[in-house]
Amino acid sequence: MGFSFKVYDVTTGNVVAEIEKADKWRDIFLGGMFDFKDTYALKILDNKTDRRILLGFVLSIDNVLHDRQ
């Protein structure tokens, strides 16, 4: 179940942001027993990238992970 994601700039190939699941240890030890919500950490590495688009990546990842369950 992916915990970490990197967002790349298509034109340069550089990493512009990293998205990590902040509560992954709860899922590992409790086995998703209390999996009512998830918390993600967004680390922006490129100041030129629009933050709204990066937030859209976080929302998309959250929706995809919850739709799989």
Secondary structure, 3 states (H helix, E strand, C coil): CCCEEEEECCCCCCEEEEEEECCHHHHHHHCCCCCCCCCEEEEECCCCCCHHHHHHHHHHHHHHHHHHC
